[in-house]
Structure formats: C-alpha cells, structure tokens
Amino acid sequence: MGFTREFMEVQAHGNTKLHVIHTNDLHKAATIIEQYERHLEFERHKIVRVDVEYSKDAGEDQKPALVQLSVGKDHLVLLFQLSAADKNCTRFDNFLADPRYTFAGFSIDSDIEVLGRIRLEITHLVDIQKEWRVPTATKLLDSLGDVSGILVHEYCNDMKKKLTNAEHKRWACMPLSMRHIEYTAKDAYTVYEIWSRLTTI
C-alpha cells in the first residue's frame, strides 16, 4: 500500500528548515524527480545529494531500504522508501543513471554495492571523502570533520547527534521515527551544501 508523509519544517541547521517528503508511492516519487529535473535544467552545476540507508539483513542479503535525495534547502528532500515500494519507479531509476547530474555523498562505496543488488546504478557519482582527503591523513576519514566543519558551520556538532546502532537497523521499519526524519534532513542539507560550496570554490 502506498504512503506519503509530509514534514513541512524539519530543523536542519540554525534557522534553516527543510520540507521533507517520505514516500513509497511511485507517482509521488516521480513527481518530485520531475521537479528536481526542472530546477537542475537551469543550474550550471547539477548537484544532487544522495545517500542510501540499508535493511538490517547481513552480508549479501542486505538491500537498500531508503534513498535520500536533495537539490538544496529551497527544494523538497525526497526520502524514497525502496523497501516498501511495490515495484521500480522508472523515472527515479533513470534519474540516478542520468550522466548530466552529479550525485554527491560521503564514503559511498557500500551504497553503490547495495544499490547494485537491486540493479540500480548511479552514473555520475562523487565521493567527497575521496575527493577532499587530506594528503597527509593517517586515517581514511581524517578530512571529513575538517572539510565539513570549515564549510558548513556546526556540521560536526549536528551530525554527532547520530542515531543509535539499534535505530540504524530500523530503516526498513515503518513508520520511520521523527529522529530518523530529522537525521536525514540534517544530512541532506549539510552534504549538499558542502559539495555545492566546494564546486563553487
């Protein structure tokens, strides 16, 4: 059964509030993608924030539960619940595969692998973590806090309010809690802003 939940003012950062749509409805997802496409048509840098949350299964059985998309704070954040969708949304699938758009995320190798298990592919993907890693870093993720902290004030503090391990296993459980919605909204805002500003710089 299709559902759509709308959250008009999810706190993202400071006074920034986001309009979030959580849905498994194919028509609703396609409508939002169409809005994204109209907006991106006139953008020089066609940036889309993408993130994938997984089912609680282990190993090869783990599948994408939720895909999060954002094209900036003035547009809807789409939380598309793949785990509860009856079938594929062709417009959504084609959007991910469109080479005109730059999909940005952090440490996304596992996202690519998990999406591949249901035959979804993102054609033009940028891993900010790899692109902006500190050359002298002693750890794989050394640059994450530094780069994001410089570009988006209080990013680190906001994202420290992470979900618990138990909550991270519930991405396929309906309905998602308000903490899940707020977490994804903050994530959408900050990562989009980071790559948008890096691209502009």
C-alpha positions in Angstrom: 0.0 0.0 0.0 1.3 3.4 -1.0 2.0 6.1 1.7 3.2 9.7 1.7 4.2 11.6 4.8 5.0 15.3 4.6 7.1 17.3 7.1 6.9 21.0 6.4 9.6 22.4 8.7 12.3 19.9 9.7 15.1 21.6 11.5 18.3 21.3 9.5 20.7 23.9 10.9 20.3 27.3 12.6 17.2 28.9 11.1 17.3 26.6 8.1 14.2 24.3 7.9 13.5 21.8 5.2 10.4 20.4 3.5 10.7 16.6 3.6 8.6 14.0 1.8 8.8 10.4 2.9 7.1 8.1 0.5 7.0 4.7 -1.2 4.4 5.9 -3.8 5.9 5.7 -7.3 3.8 8.6 -8.7 4.8 10.9 -5.8 8.5 10.0 -6.2 8.2 10.6 -10.0 6.6 14.0 -9.4 9.4 15.1 -7.1 12.0 13.9 -9.5 10.3 15.9 -12.3 10.5 19.0 -10.0 14.3 18.3 -9.5 14.8 18.0 -13.2 13.1 21.3 -13.9 15.2 23.0 -11.3 18.5 21.4 -12.4 17.9 22.3 -16.0 18.9 25.9 -15.2 21.8 25.1 -12.8 25.4 25.3 -14.0 26.4 22.6 -11.5 23.7 20.0 -11.4 24.3 18.7 -7.9 22.2 16.1 -6.1 22.8 14.9 -2.6 22.4 11.1 -2.5 22.5 8.7 0.5 21.4 5.2 1.0 20.2 3.5 4.2 20.1 -0.3 4.4 17.9 -3.1 5.6 19.1 -4.8 8.8 20.0 -8.0 6.9 23.6 -9.1 6.9 26.0 -9.7 4.0 24.6 -10.3 0.5 21.1 -10.2 1.9 21.4 -6.5 2.8 19.3 -4.3 0.5 18.7 -0.6 0.2 15.8 0.4 2.4 15.8 4.2 1.9 17.3 6.5 -0.7 17.6 10.2 0.3 17.8 12.9 -2.4 18.2 16.7 -2.1 18.9 19.5 -4.6 19.2 22.3 -2.0 17.5 23.8 1.0 14.8 25.6 -1.1 13.5 22.3 -2.6 11.9 19.2 -1.2 14.0 16.5 0.3 12.9 13.1 -1.0 13.1 10.1 1.2 12.1 7.2 -1.1 11.3 4.1 0.8 12.5 1.4 -1.6 11.9 -1.4 0.8 8.2 -0.7 0.8 7.8 0.1 -2.9 5.7 -2.3 -4.9 7.9 -2.1 -8.0 10.6 0.1 -9.6 9.9 3.7 -10.3 11.3 4.2 -13.8 11.7 8.0 -13.5 13.6 7.6 -10.3 15.9 4.8 -11.8 16.5 6.9 -14.9 17.3 10.0 -12.8 20.0 8.2 -10.9 21.5 6.9 -14.1 21.5 10.3 -15.9 25.1 11.4 -16.5 24.0 15.1 -16.6 23.7 15.1 -12.8 26.4 15.0 -10.2 25.4 12.8 -7.2 27.4 13.7 -4.2 27.9 11.7 -1.0 30.4 10.7 1.7 32.1 7.2 1.7 29.7 5.7 -0.7 31.4 2.6 -2.0 29.0 0.4 0.0 26.0 2.4 -1.2 27.0 1.6 -4.8 27.3 -2.1 -4.0 24.0 -2.3 -2.2 22.1 -0.4 -4.9 23.6 -2.8 -7.5 21.9 -5.7 -5.7 18.6 -4.4 -7.0 20.0 -3.3 -10.3 20.2 0.4 -9.6 23.1 2.4 -10.8 24.3 6.0 -10.3 26.2 7.0 -13.4 28.0 10.2 -12.2 28.9 9.9 -8.5 31.3 12.0 -6.5 32.6 10.7 -3.2 33.5 13.9 -1.3 35.6 11.8 1.2 37.9 10.7 -1.6 38.0 14.0 -3.5 38.9 16.0 -0.4 41.0 13.6 1.7 43.9 15.3 3.5 47.1 14.2 1.7 49.0 13.5 4.9 46.0 11.9 6.7 46.8 9.0 8.9 43.2 7.7 8.9 40.9 7.1 5.9 38.3 9.6 7.2 40.6 12.3 8.5 39.3 15.0 6.2 35.6 14.6 6.9 35.4 16.7 10.0 37.9 19.3 8.9 36.4 20.0 5.5 32.7 19.9 6.6 33.4 21.9 9.7 35.1 24.7 7.6 32.4 24.8 5.0 29.2 24.3 7.0 29.3 25.8 10.5 28.3 23.4 13.3 28.1 20.5 10.8 30.1 18.3 13.1 28.1 19.1 16.2 24.8 18.5 14.4 25.9 15.1 13.0 27.3 14.0 16.4 23.6 13.6 17.3 23.6 10.4 15.3 21.2 7.6 15.6 22.0 4.6 17.8 23.0 1.3 16.3 19.6 0.0 17.1 17.9 2.9 15.3 20.2 2.4 12.3 18.8 -1.1 11.9 15.2 0.2 11.5 15.4 2.0 8.2 13.1 -0.6 6.7 10.6 -0.5 9.6 7.5 1.7 9.1 6.8 4.4 10.1 10.3 6.0 10.5 10.6 7.9 13.7 10.9 11.7 13.8 14.6 11.2 14.8 15.1 9.3 11.5 13.5 12.1 9.6 15.5 14.8 11.3 18.7 12.9 10.9 18.2 12.5 7.1 17.2 16.2 6.8 20.3 17.4 8.5 22.4 15.1 6.4 20.8 16.2 3.2 21.3 19.9 4.0 24.9 19.6 5.1 26.3 17.3 2.4 24.6 19.2 -0.4 26.0 22.5 0.9 29.5 21.0 1.3 29.7 19.8 -2.3 27.9 22.9 -3.7 30.4 25.2 -2.0 33.4 23.1 -2.9 32.3 23.1 -6.5 31.8 26.9 -6.5 35.3 27.4 -4.9 
